[in-house]
Amino acid sequence: MKTLAQHQQDVPGKVATRWDVMLLPWVACIVVALVVHFASPVLVNEYWQNVLRRVGVFVIAAVSLNIVNGYAGQFSMGHAGFMAVGAYVAGATTYYGSLLLHGSVNDPNFYYQGIGLMLGGIGLGCVVAAIAGYLVGLPSLRLRGDYLAIVTLGFGEIIRVMLELTKGQLDNAAAVKDAGAKLLIHLNGPSGFFGIPSYANLFWIFLFVSVTCLIAYRIKYSSTGRALLSIREDEIAARSMGVDLTKYKVRAFVLAAALGGVAGGLYSHIGANPSPTDAGFQRSFDVILLVVLGGLGSISGSVLAAIVLILLPEVLREAQQYRLIIFALLLIIMMIVRPKGLFGVKEIWELDWFTGWFSGKRRERKAGAK
């Protein structure tokens, strides 16, 4: 194997460093976000741009849940709870922070100056969701199968009930200052949290989408990812090879919860007011459906499933009376034809038809050049 110095001698004028490999994917994330942000207004109207925002949020939710349900082979049914934690923490940070800065919701700048508050709120929501994931995951991930599903489902219901018991939200800076730490209980109860500025445009959403997919990709093809996949396939064999089951399960659970908090934080800033029902079983089931249909362990499968299942109801909106029937039939056909999901544990670029198509194109180009 060549050393770095030998490689640099073989490639005059170029410096081969690991910084290129480390920085290029993150730069690509920014480029993808910029392309989506500036191309979307040219290609689609405002309505479909809003749909794309929802697509981005659920792509993050599906990819993050895939880390636990797909890589580690656990069955978590409380992902909506972590999304709700991130949504409320991020939304409250932006809303109450804007009140302190501008004094009132009637200030013209209230809904236009606060991108920093949104990013800080999303970061805080990510941390709080990760802490919640650790507190839930450490004791419960010693369980397996149905028992784990019941515990995580219970967590989501606890979050939902706690949010319903909160008091009404405040609407002026003086009340916020007087409340102090009691702001934590002023989340507007069953009605949901209103008035959060919609700062999450397509750039920010797809930047977080790209970063989430990159994180999931690097984990999957790292030693941690291999350990998680070994746990998924056979816990006894993984333990016999020295894999610390609890440590890796908790690590996956915390990371999935943190990214779920990011998805929730973005959700609260796209004009969708978070409510206690967002922490309920139905939302968790929706995200689980995306992961299962895409393929347990497949990043590209989760992304494609999220895109299709969010766009499909919108496409079928004209057939209102038949929409749910068509939607259900397509899901049934999908599970009959592809019982392991779209791509199984593989990625789209690892499938035989995909690699064969590209190799065929490559041979055609070489033949044409000759």
N, C-alpha and C positions, 0 to 999 in steps of 0.2 A: 504494500500500500504506500502511495506517495505521501510525503510530508507536505505541509503547507508551503514551505519554501520551494520544494521541487515543483509543485503545481504552479506557483507564481512564475518560475523560470520557463515553464512550458507555454505560458500564456502571456506573451510580452504586452506591456501596456495596460494590463488588468491586474488588479489586486484582489486575490481570492481570500475573502475573510468571511467568518461566520456572521458578521453583521449584515451582509447582504441577505443571507438566508433568514435571519431573524427579523429584519426590518421590512423586507419586501411584502410579506403577507399582510402586515398591519397597514402599509401604504395602500395595498390593494383594497383593503376594507374601506378606506376613505374614498378611493376612486369609485368603487361600486356605489357607495352612498351618494356621491356627487352626480354620477350618471343617472341614477334613479330619480334624484331630486330635480334635476334640470330637464330630463327627458319626459317625465310623466306629464307635466302641464302641456307639452306639445302633443302628446299621443292621446291623452284621455281628459275628460272633464273633471270638475271638482268632485262630483259624486263618486266616480271611480277612484279618484285619489284618496278619498276617505276609506273606500273599501280596501285599497292597498295598505293603508295604515293599519287596519284591523288584521290584514294578512300578515304583516310584519310582526305584530304583537303575538299572534298565535304561532308563527314560526318559531319565535324565541321560546314560547311556552312548550311547544312540542319537542324541540331539540333539547331543552333543559330536562324535561321529564324522561327523555330517552336515555339520559345518563344513568338514571336509577333503574327504570323498567327495562331498558334495552341492554345496556352494558353489564350492569350488575345482576340482572335477572330478578330483581325484586318487584313487588306489586304494590306501588304506592297509589293510594286513591285520595290523597289530601293535597295534591299540587295546587288546587285552586285556593286553598288556605294560605299558602306562601305567596301566591299572586295577589291575594287580597291584602295581606300584610304590606307588601311592597306598594300596592296602589294607594292605600290609606296613608302610609308614612310619607310617600313622595307627594301625594296630593295635598295633604295637610301642611307639609313643609312649604310648598309653593304658595298655597292659598294664604296661610297665616303670615308667612314671610312677606308676601306682597302687601298684606294689610299693614304690617309694621312699617314698611317702606313708604307706602303711598297714603296711609291713613284710612281710606275707605274704598269700597268696590266702585264707587262713583267716579273715582279719579280716572281720567282718560288713559293714564299710563299703567293702570292696574293690570290690564290684559296684554301689555306689549313690552314691558321691561321686566324680565325675570328669567331669562334662559339659564342664568347661573343658579337660580333657586331650583329650577327643574332638575338640572344635572346634580346639584347637591342633594336634592330630595331623592332622586333615583339611587344615588350612591348610598344614602342613609337607609333607604328601603331595602337595598341589596344586603347591607350588613345586618339589619334587623331580621330579615327573612333567613339569612344564613345562621344567625344565632338560634332562631326558632327551629330551623332544621337540625341543628346540633342537639338541642334540648329534646326534640322528638325522636331523632334518629338514634342517639346513643343507647337509650333503653329499648327502643322498639325493634331495631334492626337485628337483635338477637333472635327475633321471631322470623317465621317464614310463611309464605303462601297466604292463606285466608286470614290468619291471625294478624299478619302485618297489614293487610288491606283494611281490616277492621280498625286497627289502631290509627292508621293515617286518615281513614274516613272520619273517625271520631275527632281528630285534630281539626279538620276542616269545619265540622259542626260546632266545635267549641269557639273557633274564631267567628263564625257566623252569629252565634248567640251573643257573644261579647260585643260585637259591633252593633247589634240591634239594641243593646242596653245602654248605649252611649247617649249623651245629651245633645241638644241642638247646637249647630255650629254658630260661631260668633261672626259678626259682620262689621266690626270697627276696631281700630287699633287700641283704643282705650280699654275695651273689654278684653282684648288679647293680653295686654300688659297686666291687667288685674288677675286674669286666670292663671298666669304663670305655668307651672307644671301641670295644672289641671286641664290644659289644652288637650291632653291625651284622651280625655273622656268627652270632648266636644266634637264628635264626628257625625252628628245628625241622625243617629239611630237608624230605624228601619227605612227611612226615606232616602238614604244615600247621601253622599257628600257632593254638594253642588258648587258651581262657580269656579272650578279650577281652570286656570287659563290653558288654552290649547296650544302649548308651545311645541309639542312633539310633531314636527313636520316630517316629511319623507326622508330628509337627510339624516336626522337623528335616529329615526326608527331603523332605517336600513344600515346605518353605521353599527348600531347595537346588534342587528341581525347578523351582519358579517362577522363581527367580533365573537358573538356567541357560537356561530358555526365553526369559526377557526379554533376556538377553545375546545369545542367538542371533538373536532378532528384531531387536534394534537394529543388530547387525552386518549382517544381511541387507539392511536398508533404509538403510544408510549408504553413504558413498563407498567404504569398504573392501569392503562386500558387493557393490557394483556392479563393483568391480575384480575380485573373486574370480569372480563369475559371468561376466565377460567372458573371464577366463582359461579357465574351464570350456568356454565355447562355441567360442572360437577363440584359441589362444595367439598366433598370428602377428599377428592383427588387434589383440589387446590390447597386444602389444609395440610395434606400429606407432603406437598411440595414447599411448605413453609409460608404460604400466603396467610397473612393475618386477616381473617374474614371480617371481623367487626370493624377494624381500622379502615379497610378499603370501602366497606359498605357505608360507614358514616361519612367518609370523605366524599363519596359519590352523592350521598343524600344532601350534604351541606352545600356542595357546589350546585346541585340541581335546584335546591331551595333558593340560593342566592340569585341564580339566573331567572328563576321564576319570579322573584321579587323585582328584577329589572323589567320583566314583561309586564307585571302589574303596574309598576311605576310609569311606564310608557302608556299603558292603557288609560290611566287616570288623566293623561295630558293630551288625549286625542278627541276630547269632547264627550267621551263616554263616562258619565258620572259613576264612580264606584259605589256599590251598594252591598249590604250583607249577603244578598243572594249570590254575589260573585264568589263567595267562599263555599258555596254549597256543593252538593254531590253532582248536580247537573253540569256545572262548569268543569269539575274534575273529570267527569265522564267524557265530555267533549274533547279534552286534551288527550286523554287516554286513547280515544278513538283515532286521533291523528297519528299517535305513535304506533298503534297496532296495525293500522292500514298501511302506513309507510314501511313498516318492517322493524321489529324490535332490534335495535342496534344500528340502524341505518340513518345517517344524518340526512343524506339527500332524499331518502324515502320520507322522513318526517317533514322536510321542507316541501316536497311535492304534494304530500297528502294535505298539509295545511293550506297550500295555495288552492288546490282543487276543491276542498271541502268548504272553504270560505267563499270562493267565487261561484261555486255551483248553485247555491240557493239564490244568488243574485241573478245568475243567468236564467234560472227557471222562474223568476219572479212573475213573468207574464202568464205562465201556466199556474196561477195561484192555487187553484183547487186541486191540481194534480202534483204540485211540487213535492210534497212530503212523500207521496206514493213513489214517484220517480226516484227521489233521493234514496228511499229505503231499498228499492229494487236494485239500484246501482251498488249499494253497499253489500247486499246479499250476493250479487253476482261477483263482486270483487273478492269476497271472502271464499267463495266456492272455487274461483279460478286461481286465486293466489292466497292460499290459506296462511302463508307465512308473511303476508304483506307484499307490498310492491317489489321490494328488493331484498327481503329477508334481512340478514345481518350485513350484507354487502352494500357497497356504494354503487352508484350508477356507472362510474368509470371502471368498476371491477367486473361488470357483467359481460358475458361472452359476446352478446350481440353488439354491445357498445364498443368493446375492444376490436372485434372483428370488423365493424364498420370503419373505424379509424385506420386500422391496418390496411383495409382494402383501398381507402382513399389515398393512403400513403403510397401504396404500390402503383395506383393510377398516376399519381404525380410523378413518380420516378420514371414510369414508362413514357409519359408525355415529354419529360425532359430529354429522354434519349431520342 
